[in-house]
């Protein structure tokens, strides 16, 4: 609450540090079902900067864009009763065997409507 964008005296005044902390905290979530917490953290982030950016800001924003895609995937999977922690998706994207694991998840999603 005290680090939301526009707060008069935020706890973390440096926007870059706030973005790094949010990124690290979200990927530290090792349990599924943390969408409410992740949403609350993301709401504290400043608007995405446009135009010419310092390399460190661009790097963190790119990481946050990938995190957002992982978060959207987690929410979509939960709709099909497939529960993953967001860190699991990050690990899948870095894992050399991820293609096989992703195919398994997609097959699970396809089979779910048939069971109900």
Residue, then its C-alpha position, 0 to 999 in steps of 0.5 A: x500500500x505504501x509503495x503504490x504509484x503516486x503515494x506521497x512518501x513511498x517506502x521504496x522511492x526508487x522505481x527501479x528498485x521497486x520493480x526488481x523487488x516485485x519481480x523477485x518477490x513474485x518469483x519467490x512464490x513457490x505455492x500455487x493459488x497466489x494470484x491475489x498476492x501477485x496482483x497486489x504486488x503488480x498494482x504497486x508497480x509504476x506505469x511502464x516507461x516508453x521511449x528511450x530507456x536506460x539499459x537497466x530499466x529496459x532489462x527489468x521491464x522486459x523481465x516484468x513483461x515475461x513475468x506478466x505472460x507467466x502470470x496470465x498463463x497461471x490464471x488461464x491454467x487455474x481455470x482448467x484446474x491445473x495449478x502451478x506456482x508462477x516460479x514453476x512456469x519460469x523454471x519450465x521456460x529455462x528447462x531444456x526438457x520444457x517442451x515435453x512438460x508443456x505438451x503434458x500440460x496442454x494435454x491435461x488441459x484438453x482432457x479436463x472438459x472430457x472429465x466434467 
